[in-house]
Structures are given as structure tokens and as C-alpha cells.
């Protein structure tokens, strides 16, 4: 004889199944959160180190970061508040020092979501390294900002009297112009706005009066 179930039984069973599944997912999410945070922090440190030519892995990012980089707070931010709002945060509250200058963080919005990056400047405000990334820009178009080829366009450009901006058919002799992304107008506009915001933060930074933790003398990585 075929067994049948009432609508009430089916409803209770389904509700219980949903609750159990939700509890399992919550436990997994909470247990993985520390690992996700560590991976995110390692990724950020890898990006920062890359701007000064130091290649790091997730395993040695902490060690190399402590060796090459020190962290400072913008003057308008209390030192105890100087923490970035995650990789996708909207407000860069920290800047970074290395033995040749300063690394400034950038946060902005592209066509489909957050974009971010770091510029390494020497003591004359000339770009010596750059790195960019995004959450969801179109591969082959706006997504090109995450490539080394795009980042290389910024080497030698300046962030002294004005911000760098992206321009179509940029004048390569202009120290403030970088070629825009072909077919990625909205992303290019987002990068330009992001650079302008970073420049204003950098311009207002009183590097002589802002304390920072001394960094060790730079030496070649052994790992």
C-alpha cells in the first residue's frame, strides 16, 4: 500500500530541512571567515609589495611586508582607526612607506563594481610601480586594468602638481596622461576618478609630520 503524507507533514519537513541547511551553511561560513580574512590580507600585501618589485606568495607575504613596508595613517584619521575597509573598501585610510618613498592606496568604481589598486611613488612623486584589480569588469575590456601591461603604462608618470588621468590616444610625453582602455570607457573613467581621489589624499598628506614605524633596511628576499 502506497504511503501518503499530509500537506502539514510536507510543510514541516521542508521547513526543518531549510533550517538545518541554513545552520550548516552558517557554521561553515563562520568557521571559514578567519581563513578568508587571512587570504584577503595576504592578497593585499602581495599587491602592495608588487608595486616595489617584490614578488610574494601567500605563505611569505607577511614576512616580506614586515621587511619592506611600514604603515601610516592619514592626518585626518586617528592611528587606531587606520584600517582599510577590506580589499573592496571605499575609503583608503592607510598609506604605506617603503625605503624609496610612499605607496598610496586607491579605491573606486568601474562599470560593474569596485576597482582598486596601489601606486608606489618615489620621493619626487614619480610612479615607480603600480597594480590594479577589479571585482567584475568585462574580461578583455575593462578587466584589462588587472594586467601588468596596463600597470606598466603608469611607470614614470607623475603625481605632483596634478593627478594622472586616462585619455584616448594619450600623449606619451605628458607625465600626467595614460592611454585609456580600448572599449572600456566606463572603467577608464572610473580609474581616472579613483586616481583623482588618491591624488587629493596624497596631496593633503603631511609626510613630515605624520609618524610612521621605521622599516628595516631593504635587502634581497631570501625566499
N, C-alpha and C positions, 0 to 999 in steps of 0.2 A: 504494500500500500504506500502510495507516494505521500511523503510528509510535506505539509504546508505550514507556512509561517504567517502570522498576522502582520498587518501593517505596523502595529505598535512594536512588535519584536524587531522587525526590519529597521525601523527608525532608531530604536535604542541601540541595536547592534552597530549601525552605521555611525551613530554619534560617538559611541565608545571607541570605534576604530579610528575616527578622526582625532579624538582626544589623545589616544595612545600614540598615534603617528606624530602629532604636534609635540608631545612630550619628548619623544625620541629625537626629533629634529632640534628641539630647544637644547637638549642635553649635548648633542653633537656640536651645535653651534657654539655653545658656551665653552665647551672643552677645547675647541679648535681656535677660539679667539686669541689666546696668548700666542699661539704659533703664527696666526695670520698677522698679528701685530708685529712680531719679531721679523717676519719675512718682509713686511712693508717697510719697517725701519731699515732693514738691510738693503732693500732696493733703493731707498732714498740715499743712503750713504754711498752706495755704488755709483749713483748718478752724480753726486757731488764730487766724489773722487775722480770720476772720469773727466770732469772739466779741467783738471790739472794734470791729466795724463797718467793717472794711477788706476790701473785696471784691478778691480777687486771682485771676489766671489762672495756669496752669502756667508761662507764659512769664515773668511778673513776680513770682511767689511768693517766689523767693529774695531779690530786691532789696527787696521790701516787708517781708519778715520781718526782714531785717537792719536795716531802718529803724525798725521799730516794736517789735521783740521782742528780749529777751535771755534766755539760758538759764541756769538754775541747777540744782544737784544737791541732792537731799535730804541732810540732815546724815549719815544713816547710809550714804551711798554716796560712794565716792571720786570726785572730779571726772573721773578718767579712765575711770570705769565708767558715767558718767551718759549712757547712750544708751538710748533706748527700744527695746523688743524688737519693732520693726515696728508697723504700724498695728494689728495684731491681738494685740500682745503682752499678757501677763498682768500685768506689773509696771511701773507708771509710775515710772521712775527720774528723770525730769526734771520741773521746773516751769518756768514761763515768766513773765517780768516784762514789763509794759508801763508806760507813764508814769503810769497811774492806779491800778495795783495788781498783781495776780498772776493768772495763768491756770493752773489745775490740770488735769492730765490724768486721765481716768477709764478704767478697763478692767473689763469684767465679762462675764457670760454670760447670754444671753437664752434663749428657748425652743429655738432651733435652732442656736445657735452664739455666737461672740463679739459683744459690743456694746462701743462705746467712745464717748468724747466729750471735750469740754473745757468748763470753766466759767471765765468771766472774773469775778473779784471785785474790787471797789474796795477802798480802804483800810479800809472799815468792814465788810468781809466780806459786802457785798451783791452779789448777782449782777447784772451789767450785760450779760452776753451768754452764750449757751450754744449748743452744737452737738452733735448726737449722730449716730451711724451704726451700722450693723449689717452682718453678713455674710449672714444668711439668714432674718431674721424674716419672718413672713407679711405680704404686701402688704395694706394696708387694716386690719390689726390691729396686731401688734407692730411691723411695719415703719413705723408712724406715728412712731416716735421719730426718724426721719431727717428729718421735716418741720420747716419753720420755725414752723409753728403750734404744734407740741409744744414746741419750744425756747423759744418766747415765753412759755410758762407759768412759766418759771423767773425771768424778769426781775423784779427787786425782792425776790426771796426771799433768805433769809439762810443763811450757813454759819458762824455764830459759836459759839453755845453748843451746837448740835446739828446733825446733818445734815438736809438736805432729804429728804423721803420722799414717795413717791407714795401717794395714798389715793383710794378711791372716793368721789365726791361731796365732794372736798376743800373745806375751809373757806378761801375765797379770802382771808380776812383773816388767816389763820395764815401767818406768814412762813416756816414750815418744811414746808408741805403743798402738793403739786401734784396736780392731777387725774390719776388713773391712766388708762391707755389702755383704752377701751371694748373688751371682747372680747380683751384682751391681758394677762391676769392674770400669766402666767408672765414675760412680757417686763417688765411693770411691776415685778414682784418683783426681777427681775434689775437693773433700773435703780436701785431702792431700795438693793439690796446694793452696787451699784457706787458710789453716792453716799456710802454709809456708809464704805466703804473710802477713797474720796478725801478725805472729811472727816477721817478719822483721820490720813492722811498730811499734810494741810494743818495740822491742829491741832498736830501734832508738829514742824512746820517752824518753826525759829527764824529768822525772816526778818532779824532784826537782825545775827545772827552768821554768816549764810550769804552768802558773797561772790557777786556777780553782775557780769557785764560791763555797764558803763554803756550806756544806749541813747541814740540821738540824740533831740534834741528832736522831738516829734511834729509833723508837718506834713502838709498835704494831699498825697495822691498825685498825681503828675503824669501817670501812665499809666493 
